[in-house]
């Protein structure tokens, strides 16, 4: 498979466009998770208020 066939598949077929969209979504999700974890490490000493919520739910108190 040469570059011309790959380009034609990715940009001129429904399946190829679907692959591009899927790859973009997966890469965006991975980047968001990495940035969220770095932010949580950087601001670990900040006290949580009642309005705060956690995406990962690892610091939540489940005693309700």
N, C-alpha and C positions, 0 to 999 in steps of 0.2 A: 504494500500500500504506500504510495508516494504522497507527497504533500498536497498535490492537486486533488486527489481522491478524498483525502482527509478533510480538506477545506470544503469541498463540495458536499460531503456528508454532514459536516457540522453546521453549515450555513444555508444549505439548500434543501434539506429534508426536515420533516417534522420530528423525526426521531433524533436527529442531530441537534436541533434547537432545544429539544427536551433535555438532552444530555448536557448542553451548555447551561441551561437554567438549573438543573439539578446540581451540577458541579458548583455553580455560583452560590446556591443556597447552602450547600454543605460547607464550603470554604467560609462563608459569612458566619455560619453558626460556630464553627471552630474558632474563628477570630473573636467572636463575641464572648465565648466561654473563657478563652485565654485572657482577654482584657478584664473581664469580671473578676477572675481569680487574682490578677495582679492588683486590681483596685482594692479588693478585700484585704490583701496582705498589707498594702500601703496604709490603709485607714483602719487597721485592726484595733487601735486604742480608742476609737471614737465610741462614745456611749450611745446605745440604741434608744430610740424613743418609741412611743406607742404606734406611731405612723409608719415606722420602718418595716420593710418586708424583705425576705431573703429569697433569692432565686434558687439557691442550693439547699436551703432549709437545714444546714448543718449546725447552726448556732441557735436554733429555736428551742424554747423550753416546751416540751410536749406534756406538761402537767395539767392540762385543761380538763 
